[in-house]
Amino acid sequence: MESEEPVSPVYALESALLESDRIRAREILRTFCRPDDPYGCISGLIEPALRSIGERWSEGAAALSQVYVSGKICEEYIRGLPATPAGIRPDQPVIGIAVLEDFHTLGKETVKTALNASGYRVKDYGAGLTVTVLLDLIKQDEIEVLFLSTLMLRAALAVRQLMDAIREEGLSIRVIVGGAPFLFDEDLWKEVGSDAFAHDASEAVSMVSEDTE
């Protein structure tokens, strides 16, 4: 009798998240994630599982509520990880991160954690910001690289308003966007006038690394 092949951690986590089983999901994360390597946990387990769930939603095989609850469960886990060293890289740009209009912060938390784990200091502006408020904040802090996360298309389209305001002010800020609307339409980042699009936290880190080399 042939033995069953072991279920991959990514598939196990995806299944638990789709069932909104918070307890089983956290057990899987604790089993397969090293507390001293949050970056590895995010890129190797959390992001692949959430990406697959997002693809299911786009195909009509998962509900938006499942996408939302899955994100909240992973966000809670990430927030509970030990703080990682930040700001150890010399000559790094002034980096800001925010969620424009939306209050779904998983994308922001994963990118911020990955950047911190890679030695970057990040100014976190939180979620639910309007274009006007965010523009004032990034001007005040002289931000050079801004990461923007969105969940809904409405918020993604608001990036155009922010980009227009940045250019009108003559600010030298590189704006990198991410989130579901940009994953589903990979030309959207160009349409809203942003400078780049990061598919995930790993790509976000690599984009900053390229700027500092």
C-alpha positions, 0 to 999 in steps of 0.5 A: 500500500502506497503511503500518502505524500505529506501535505506541504506547510503552504497547503496546510496553512492555506486550508486552515485559513480558508476554514477560518481556523485561527487555532490550526493556522497559528499551530502551523505557523508556530511549527514551521516558522522560526521566531528569529527569521520573520522574513523567511516565514513571510516569504516562504509560508505566509505570502504563498498561502495568501497569494493562492487564496487571492487567486482562488478569489479572482477565479470565484472559488473563494469569498472576499470574507475568506480573503479578509479573515485569512489576512487578519489571522496572518497579520495577528501572527506577524504582529506577535513576532519579536521585534527585529533589528532596524536601521542598521544599514548605512546611507539608507533612504528615508522610507515611509509606509502607509495604507491609503484609505483602506484599513486592511494592514496585512500588506503593510505589516509584511513589507515593514517586517521584511524591511526591518529584518533586512536592516531598514528603518521604516516610518509607519504612517498606519492605515486609512489615510487620505491623500491630503493627510499622507502628503503632509506627512511625507513632506514633513518627514522628507520621505524618499521612498514610500510604500503604499498598500491597498486592498480595494480598487477605489483606494488603488485609483486614489494613488493617481491623486497622490502622484499628481500632488507629489509632482505638483509639489516638486517632491523627489519621492519614489512611490512603490505600490502593492496589494490586490488591485495591482496583483489582479491588473499588473498594468494598474501601477503604471495607470495610476502613475506610481514608480514601481509595483512590488508583488510581495515583501521580498520584491519590496526589499529588493527594490530598496536594495537596488536603490542603495547599491 
